[in-house]
Amino acid sequence: MNKKQLVEHIAKEAGLSKKQAQKAVEAMLGGITRALKKGDKVTFVGFGTFMVRKRKARKARNPRDPSQIIKVPARKVPVFKPGTGLKNIVK
């Protein structure tokens, strides 16, 4: 499912226009993005948690030249951890 399909699904299920559903989806995604940017967790009980994790700096091989070792800097990455409810449904 892509964003357009999600908007259509929400519009149909909630009885909203596609324009209203699109605003709702964009507001939700924007809220999650801003929270992660601040370093906060976003938790939906039964669904899962969005969070930011820190990756350590490491050394890796250059895929174009395997004999060359390059340094990969430390960075923050967004992560989603599914909740128990979601895990049980997908089983």
C-alpha positions in Angstrom: 0.0 0.0 0.0 1.3 3.4 -0.9 0.3 6.9 0.4 -2.4 7.4 -2.2 -4.0 4.1 -1.5 -3.8 4.8 2.3 -5.6 8.2 1.7 -8.3 6.4 -0.3 -8.8 3.8 2.3 -9.0 6.3 5.1 -11.5 8.4 3.1 -13.7 5.4 2.5 -13.5 4.0 6.1 -13.9 7.3 7.9 -16.5 8.8 5.5 -14.2 11.7 4.7 -13.4 13.4 1.4 -10.0 12.4 -0.2 -8.8 15.9 0.5 -9.6 15.7 4.2 -8.1 12.2 4.4 -4.9 13.4 2.7 -4.6 16.3 5.2 -5.1 13.8 8.1 -2.4 11.4 6.7 0.0 14.3 6.1 -0.6 15.7 9.6 0.0 12.3 11.2 3.2 11.7 9.2 4.4 15.2 9.9 3.8 14.8 13.6 5.7 11.5 13.7 8.6 13.1 11.7 8.8 16.1 14.0 8.8 13.9 17.1 11.6 11.7 15.8 13.6 14.7 14.8 13.4 15.9 18.4 14.5 12.5 19.6 11.1 11.5 21.0 9.4 8.1 20.7 6.0 7.8 19.1 4.0 4.9 20.5 0.7 3.5 19.3 -0.4 0.9 21.8 -1.0 -2.5 20.1 0.5 -1.2 16.8 4.1 -0.3 17.5 6.7 2.3 18.3 8.7 4.7 16.1 12.0 5.7 17.6 15.5 6.9 16.7 18.6 4.8 17.3 22.2 5.7 17.1 24.5 3.6 14.9 28.1 3.5 15.9 30.9 4.5 13.5 32.3 1.5 11.8 34.6 0.3 9.0 33.3 -1.3 5.9 34.6 -2.5 2.5 34.1 -0.4 -0.6 31.7 -2.4 -2.8 33.5 -1.0 -6.0 36.9 -1.9 -4.7 36.7 -4.6 -2.0 40.4 -4.2 -1.1 39.7 -0.6 0.1 38.3 -0.1 3.6 36.3 3.0 4.3 35.0 4.6 7.5 31.3 4.9 7.9 30.4 7.7 10.3 28.1 7.4 13.3 24.5 8.4 12.6 21.0 8.4 13.8 18.4 6.2 12.0 14.6 5.9 12.4 13.4 2.5 13.6 10.0 0.9 13.9 9.4 -1.8 16.5 6.0 -3.6 16.0 3.8 -4.1 19.0 2.4 -7.4 20.2 -1.0 -6.8 18.6 0.5 -6.2 15.2 2.8 -9.1 15.5 -0.1 -11.4 16.4 -2.2 -10.2 13.4 0.6 -10.7 10.9 1.6 -14.1 12.2 
